[in-house]
């Protein structure tokens, strides 16, 4: 399973390494990455993740080396306009505020919080991390971070902050909240496991979809009723392989709003079976391969069984962005591109059924 940056931070802390976690907490104008982009810099100089590359990331790494010696936090206002852009050979210009947060294993509170993050997301539970944003917080100071679990339980605490007074929502990945005190704020991160893609059907297209989706940060489960197709030889990087008939497999799957369902079976009968089951789940995305004609025939049957037109319009079918794809590899590119687009903020319904 591909680990996210929080899990990577936990592993590095447990190995005894000191880290600087750099987060983008505010941006304006044209900048390479959005709020919430982050990277880890180790004392050895290793880099995990990215805040945008180029001059920005170079300056962050340079500043991080100083912070390992100073052992305190730093709010870094990065401004890139006019002559700076030309001299750096860059196109993007704008303003970015980054928070460089020292994570040292000697701070047992920090270590414990990141271990909790690791255990929660491994168990497929979301968790909310709240960090006090302020210049000059010593690396070993406590009371600067807290976690809020899905069930509302609070771990740790921030001096002067009552968690129930935070205007929080699970629908916003990142949020910078003013404290009411100058130069102090709170940064909220809603942390989830990498989105899970359930691929129903283990044919040729699915092989390439699994490879590409894994590459761009999805966790992959492949499901088929044929063991000669759903196996490690064909899907070496899949996180899980399930050999089961399509009508009963949903009973054992953990599907959430962070789940993506791809229906790429070997025939429209199986597609219809999977789609009918998928529509009763809270999956954040459902996509089905095939022509518009096939799709409409399946939709017609499902509407006769009581599934509403509005619910069917939430399905992405024909699946994939329209790039005139023909080969299995090209079709996989179009499908995974659509997954990436949906994963980003601002997704829209795919189909209007005539």
URLINWO-V771153 format. One record per backbone hydrogen bond with DSSP energy under -0.5 kcal/mol. CO is the residue of the C=O (numbers start at 1). NH is the residue of the N-H. E is the energy in kcal/mol with one decimal. If there is no record, write none. Layout:
# URLINWO-V771153
co;nh;e
CO;NH;E
CO;NH;E
This chain:
# URLINWO-V771153
co;nh;e
4;8;-2.3
5;9;-2.1
6;10;-2.1
7;11;-2.3
8;12;-2.3
9;13;-2.5
10;14;-2.5
11;15;-1.3
12;17;-2.4
13;16;-1.7
18;43;-1.2
19;103;-2.7
20;22;-0.7
20;41;-2.4
21;23;-0.5
21;101;-2.6
22;39;-2.0
23;25;-0.7
23;99;-2.5
24;36;-2.7
26;97;-2.7
28;95;-2.7
29;31;-0.8
34;37;-1.9
37;24;-2.4
38;50;-1.2
39;22;-2.9
40;48;-2.3
41;20;-2.1
42;45;-1.5
46;42;-2.3
48;40;-3.0
50;38;-0.5
53;56;-0.5
53;57;-1.6
54;58;-2.1
55;59;-2.6
56;60;-2.1
57;61;-2.5
58;62;-2.3
59;63;-2.6
60;64;-2.3
61;65;-1.5
62;66;-1.0
63;67;-1.8
64;68;-1.8
65;69;-0.6
66;69;-0.8
66;70;-2.3
67;71;-3.1
71;139;-2.3
73;136;-1.9
74;76;-0.7
74;100;-3.0
75;77;-0.7
76;78;-0.8
76;98;-2.5
77;79;-0.6
78;96;-2.8
80;94;-2.0
81;84;-1.6
82;85;-0.6
82;86;-1.6
83;87;-2.9
84;88;-1.8
85;89;-0.7
85;90;-2.2
86;89;-0.8
93;30;-1.5
94;80;-2.6
95;28;-2.3
96;78;-3.6
96;98;-0.5
97;25;-2.6
97;26;-1.4
98;76;-3.3
98;100;-0.6
99;23;-2.0
99;101;-0.8
100;74;-1.8
100;102;-0.6
101;21;-2.9
102;104;-0.6
103;19;-2.7
104;107;-1.8
106;108;-1.3
107;111;-2.3
108;112;-2.5
109;113;-2.2
110;114;-2.2
111;115;-1.9
112;116;-2.0
113;117;-2.3
114;118;-2.2
115;119;-2.2
116;120;-2.6
117;121;-2.4
118;122;-1.8
119;123;-1.3
120;125;-2.8
121;124;-1.4
126;150;-0.8
127;129;-0.5
127;191;-3.1
128;130;-0.5
128;148;-2.5
129;189;-2.7
130;146;-2.0
131;187;-2.6
132;134;-0.7
133;185;-1.8
134;137;-0.8
137;73;-1.8
138;141;-1.7
143;159;-1.7
144;132;-2.7
145;157;-1.3
146;130;-2.9
147;155;-2.5
148;128;-2.7
149;152;-1.9
153;149;-2.9
155;147;-2.8
157;145;-0.6
158;161;-2.4
160;162;-0.5
161;163;-0.7
162;165;-2.1
163;166;-1.6
166;168;-1.9
169;172;-0.8
171;173;-0.6
173;190;-2.8
175;177;-0.6
175;188;-3.2
176;178;-0.5
177;186;-2.6
181;184;-1.7
184;179;-1.4
185;133;-3.4
186;177;-3.4
186;188;-0.6
187;131;-2.3
188;175;-1.9
189;129;-2.7
189;191;-0.8
191;127;-2.1
195;197;-0.5
195;219;-2.7
196;198;-0.6
196;260;-3.3
197;199;-0.7
197;221;-2.6
198;200;-0.7
198;262;-3.0
199;201;-0.8
199;223;-2.9
200;264;-2.8
203;207;-1.5
204;208;-1.2
205;209;-2.4
206;210;-2.8
207;211;-1.6
208;212;-2.4
209;213;-2.9
210;214;-1.9
211;215;-1.7
212;216;-1.5
213;218;-2.4
214;217;-1.5
219;197;-3.4
220;239;-1.6
220;240;-1.6
221;199;-3.3
222;242;-2.8
223;201;-3.4
224;244;-1.4
225;227;-0.6
226;229;-1.9
226;230;-2.5
229;231;-1.6
231;234;-0.5
231;235;-2.0
235;238;-1.1
240;222;-2.3
242;224;-2.1
242;244;-0.7
245;248;-0.8
245;249;-1.1
248;251;-1.2
249;252;-1.5
250;253;-1.4
253;255;-0.9
256;259;-1.8
256;284;-0.7
258;196;-1.4
259;284;-1.3
259;285;-1.2
260;198;-3.4
260;262;-0.5
261;263;-0.5
261;287;-2.9
262;200;-3.2
262;264;-0.8
263;289;-2.4
264;203;-0.5
267;271;-2.3
268;272;-2.6
269;273;-2.0
270;274;-2.6
271;275;-2.8
272;276;-2.5
273;277;-1.7
274;278;-3.0
275;279;-2.3
277;280;-1.3
278;281;-2.0
285;261;-2.7
286;316;-3.2
287;263;-3.1
288;319;-1.3
291;295;-2.4
292;296;-2.7
293;297;-1.9
294;298;-2.2
295;299;-2.7
296;300;-2.4
297;301;-1.8
298;302;-2.3
299;303;-2.6
300;304;-1.5
301;305;-0.8
302;307;-2.1
303;306;-1.5
308;312;-1.9
309;313;-1.8
311;314;-1.2
312;315;-1.7
313;350;-0.5
313;351;-1.0
315;317;-1.0
316;288;-2.0
321;323;-1.3
327;331;-2.8
328;332;-2.2
329;333;-1.9
330;334;-2.2
331;335;-2.2
332;336;-2.7
333;337;-2.3
334;321;-1.9
334;338;-1.5
335;339;-2.0
336;340;-2.4
337;341;-2.1
338;342;-2.6
339;343;-2.3
340;344;-1.4
351;353;-0.6
